């Protein structure tokens, strides 16, 4: 009963994030991505990247990558970057490559990062802690307290 309720909620959230004209495949793929841990903002970002095209393939890839251990937010960022291309070929290639790397023993997030870098020339977005050097042109750390 709980599983059915969770799935129904994910379907509803998917429809809300993707819009009223969402296809059944997009709706289901969005729900699966949400259940895999993707933030709802990723669904909105994907729809914005493809307002008139299908987002099913990026959502399927996101859920699959999350199931293979890739952090859902990192997989979502990669899919959002690749969804700007109307072709699904780069998404399919990335997904297959990441899964292949994971099977060979590469850590999931490292596999995604390496494949995104190969595909786009830039690494997937990953949060980082602020550095004491942020915003400074020299190497003097920012003072956070007064003496």
C-alpha positions in Angstrom: 0.0 0.0 0.0 2.8 2.4 0.9 4.6 1.6 -2.4 1.5 2.4 -4.4 1.0 5.7 -2.5 4.6 6.7 -3.1 4.3 5.9 -6.8 1.1 7.9 -7.1 2.7 10.8 -5.4 5.7 10.6 -7.7 3.4 10.5 -10.7 1.6 13.6 -9.5 4.8 15.4 -8.8 6.1 14.4 -12.2 3.1 15.8 -13.9 3.4 19.1 -11.9 7.1 19.5 -12.8 6.8 18.5 -16.4 3.6 20.2 -17.3 0.1 19.2 -18.5 1.2 18.1 -22.0 3.5 15.5 -20.6 3.4 12.1 -22.4 2.7 8.9 -20.5 6.3 7.8 -21.0 7.6 11.1 -19.7 5.3 11.0 -16.8 6.4 7.5 -15.8 10.1 8.3 -16.4 9.8 11.4 -14.3 8.2 9.4 -11.5 11.0 6.8 -11.7 13.6 9.6 -11.5 12.0 11.1 -8.5 11.7 7.7 -6.8 15.4 7.2 -7.5 16.2 10.4 -5.6 16.3 13.1 -8.2 15.2 16.5 -7.0 12.0 17.8 -8.6 14.0 20.8 -9.8 15.8 18.5 -12.2 12.6 17.6 -13.9 11.7 21.3 -14.3 15.2 22.0 -15.7 14.9 19.1 -18.2 11.5 20.4 -19.4 13.0 23.9 -19.7 15.9 22.5 -21.8 13.4 20.7 -24.1 10.1 22.7 -24.0 8.8 21.0 -27.2 10.8 17.8 -27.2 10.6 14.6 -25.2 12.5 14.4 -21.9 11.8 10.7 -21.5 15.3 9.5 -22.5 17.2 11.9 -20.1 14.8 10.9 -17.3 15.3 7.2 -18.0 19.0 7.6 -18.1 19.0 9.6 -14.8 17.0 6.9 -13.0 19.2 4.1 -14.4 22.4 5.9 -13.4 21.0 6.5 -9.9 20.2 2.8 -9.7 23.9 2.1 -10.6 25.0 4.3 -7.7 25.5 7.7 -9.3 24.3 10.5 -7.1 20.9 11.6 -8.4 21.7 15.3 -8.3 24.9 14.7 -10.3 23.2 12.5 -12.8 20.5 15.2 -13.1 23.0 17.9 -13.8 24.6 15.8 -16.5 21.2 15.0 -18.1 20.3 18.7 -18.0 23.5 19.7 -19.8 23.0 17.0 -22.5 19.2 17.6 -22.9 20.0 20.9 -24.6 20.9 18.9 -27.6 17.6 17.7 -29.3 19.2 14.3 -30.1 19.1 11.6 -27.5 22.3 10.0 -28.9 24.7 11.7 -26.5 22.5 10.7 -23.6 22.5 7.1 -24.7 26.2 7.1 -25.3 26.9 8.7 -21.9 24.6 6.3 -20.0 26.1 3.2 -21.7 29.7 4.4 -21.1 29.1 5.2 -17.4 27.5 1.8 -16.7 30.3 0.1 -18.6 32.9 2.0 -16.4 31.0 1.1 -13.2 30.9 -2.6 -14.2 34.7 -2.4 -14.7 35.1 -1.1 -11.1 35.2 2.7 -11.5 33.3 4.6 -8.7 29.9 5.7 -10.0 30.4 9.5 -9.6 33.9 9.3 -11.1 32.6 7.3 -14.0 29.9 10.0 -14.7 32.4 12.8 -14.3 34.9 11.2 -16.7 32.2 10.5 -19.3 30.7 14.0 -19.1 34.1 15.5 -19.5 34.7 13.3 -22.5 31.3 14.2 -24.0 31.1 18.0 -23.2 34.6 19.0 -22.3 33.5 20.0 -18.8 32.9 17.9 -15.6 29.4 17.3 -14.2 28.3 19.9 -11.7 29.3 18.9 -8.2 28.9 20.9 -5.1 32.1 22.0 -3.4 32.9 23.5 -0.1 33.8 27.2 -0.1 37.5 27.9 -0.1 39.1 30.5 2.2 40.6 31.9 -1.0 37.3 32.4 -2.9 37.0 35.9 -4.1 40.6 36.8 -3.6 43.3 37.2 -6.2 46.1 36.6 -3.8 46.8 33.6 -1.6 45.9 35.3 1.7 43.0 33.5 3.3 39.9 35.5 4.0 39.7 36.5 7.7 36.4 35.4 9.1 36.7 36.8 12.6 38.1 40.0 14.0 40.9 40.0 16.6 
